[in-house]
Amino acid sequence: MANERKVYDKFKTNVLPLFNLAGIKVTIIHTKDADEMEAVASALDHEEADCLYVVGGDGTLSRVLTGIYKNKDGPLFPIGHFPGGNDNKGILSLRRNVFKSHDDVRLYCESGMAVIEETVAPVFPIKCEISIPVKNEPTTDDNEHKEDKENEEKFEVKTLYSVSGVNGGWFPMVEEHKQKLWYFFGTKRYFTYLWDGLKRFPGEIEVNVTHTKFCPGCKRCLQDVVVAKIEKKKFEREQNNRSVSWWRNLFGSGRKLGGENQNIPKSFSKEPLVVNEECGLPSDECIVSSGIDLIIENEIGSKGNGLNFLIGGSGYNRFEAIKDGWNRTSTGDDCFKSVNEKFYNEKASFKANTLEMTLTKMPNKWTQIWVAGEKIDLTEDFKKALVKIEATKQKFDMYLPKNIRLDLSQL
């Protein structure tokens, strides 16, 4: 659970009573920071929990997934997500019909009911690895040793797993800044685009991208044998957990999620997987493009996921950028892409399994990109930074409601 008091209060008021009424035993774990959150997530297994319910935004869910995937092959149990973030782009991309509204009590309740009703769907995260140059500390060595150390460049590597994607440019900067102008209430997004367009319009970024060809899922990239082994281990562990202590048999215990189907092993798809000969092959083209809005989406399908690369707004001045931002805002709070079909560069758009990206041009003092809403500074040596993104095609089950059962318009 993210350590945000308002988010916790919403969870405690709207979802926790539902869990209690359903007879689910809930253990609440507060974490102080992201590192502690990763450590807790990596340590949890079936002996401690039957499922994991993450309370927070995209960044909170990203840190949980990072802790799990760094130390394991994937989550050992389903994961639920309380939409406590500012934008919740991750679950919004998975269930837009449910989470398109903002700060709606019905969304909170439906996210909890998905856990109670065990409504799960397969989800595939992306892996983002960012190598950021680190300046060498000054030493008292002689000049010869100093030159050798200067030639040895050091890099800090940040690795994050996420359901949502990666963003860069002026537009994500505005979306982040709007939260500080909360006192404008419903007009804060309009005003932020106007204010930042007039006062903070630094210009375009330029990227150089290489990628591997997209594959929707085949025998080569899905690694079905490895997945089957993981599922077999999970089933064997569940079978071992059936032998509970005598006092639980005598007095009973809280409801165990998935208990009705514990004796039935998970069924696997009988559909044979073919081998895509182009899977994983590098593309012949190298993309060099510029703009004010960079989007790398995680597109999730039935068998796996892929990366959708978009960059646009090249040549836009500040007034054109403000107009495009207002058009997004008028479409809805869930709109984070341009509604103008000609905004994004079609020649620079592609789908891929993996990509490597360097930023060759960034405005002065605006050298950040955003991964799952978390701002990462590439520093003034951003040209040496390398961003690697991979569509993992590693499945985990996520509790996701299918729809909102209460329609206010019919009341």
C-alpha positions, 0 to 999 in steps of 0.5 A, a space after each residue: 500500500 502506498 503511504 498516501 493518507 487520502 488514498 488509504 482513507 478511500 480504500 478503507 471507506 469503500 473497499 475494506 468493508 466489502 472484503 470484511 463482509 465477504 469474509 476475506 481476511 485482510 492484512 494491510 502493509 504500509 511501506 515507507 518508500 519504493 524500495 521497501 515496497 519492492 522488497 515486500 512484494 518480492 518476499 510474498 508467496 502463498 504462505 503469506 497470501 492468496 492474492 495481492 491488492 495494491 492501493 495506489 497509482 501507476 507508480 505503486 503498481 509498477 514498483 510492486 511488479 518490479 519487486 516481483 519480476 526482479 526476484 521471481 518468474 512472475 506473481 504467484 497469485 493474482 493482483 488487484 489494483 485500487 485506482 488511487 492514482 491521479 490518472 491510473 493509465 494502466 488499468 484505464 488501458 485495460 478497462 476503459 469502460 470502467 475506469 474512464 471516470 475519475 474519483 468515482 466511488 463506483 470504480 473503487 467498489 468494482 475494483 474490490 468486487 473483482 477480487 471478491 468475485 474472482 474476476 481475473 484477466 491475463 495481463 502482460 507487463 513491459 520491462 523498461 531498463 534505463 542506463 543513466 550516465 553518472 559523473 565521476 567524483 573528483 580525485 587527488 590522483 595524478 593527471 594520468 590516472 584522472 584521464 583514465 577514470 574520465 574515459 571510464 564512463 559509469 552508468 546507473 541502471 534503473 529497471 522498472 516493470 509496468 502495465 502502463 507505458 513510457 512518455 516524454 516531451 511537453 505533454 506529460 510535463 503538463 499532465 504532471 504539473 496540473 496536480 499542483 493547480 488543484 484549486 482550479 478544480 474542474 478547469 485545472 487541466 485547461 488552465 495548466 495547458 494555457 499556463 505552461 504553453 505561455 510560460 513553459 514551452 521548452 521545445 521539441 525532443 529528438 529520438 533515435 530508435 532501433 527495434 525488433 519486429 513485432 510478434 503477437 505471440 508465437 512458440 519462440 517468444 511466449 516460452 510456453 514450456 517455461 510458463 507451463 513449469 511455473 504453473 505446475 509449481 504453483 499448483 503443487 504449492 496450492 496442493 501442499 497448502 491444503 493440509 492446514 493445522 487442526 485448529 483451523 479445521 476445528 474453528 475454521 478460518 477466513 475465506 480463502 480466495 480460489 478455494 473452490 477450485 483448489 483441486 482442479 489444476 489450471 487448464 492450459 490453452 490447447 491451441 498450438 503455437 506456431 513459430 514466427 520466423 521474423 519474431 525477434 529479428 531486428 528491423 531494417 529501419 532506424 527511426 529518427 524523429 522529433 516532436 513534443 509528445 512521445 508515447 510508447 504504449 503497452 498493447 496487451 493482446 490475448 497471447 502476449 503484448 507489444 510496444 506501440 511507438 508514437 511521436 508527434 507535434 513536430 513543428 508545433 508552436 506554443 499556441 498550436 500545442 495549447 489548442 491540441 491540449 484543450 482538445 484532449 481535455 474536452 474529450 475527457 479526463 481519460 484522453 492522453 493522446 491527440 485526437 488529431 489524426 495528423 498529429 503523430 508522424 505516421 512514418 515514425 510510428 511502429 509496433 515492436 517486441 523490443 526497442 532501444 532509444 537514445 534521445 539526441 535532443 532535449 530542451 535545457 533543464 527538461 531532460 526527463 521521461 516518465 515510466 508509469 508516471 514516475 519521472 526519471 531524469 536522464 541528466 545533462 548527459 542525456 545523449 549518452 543515456 540508453 532506454 531499453 523497453 521490452 514487451 515481456 509476454 510474461 503473463 500474470 492474472 489481474 483482478 479486473 471488473 468487466 463493467 460498472 453494474 450501477 448506471 446512474 443515468 437509469 436511476 
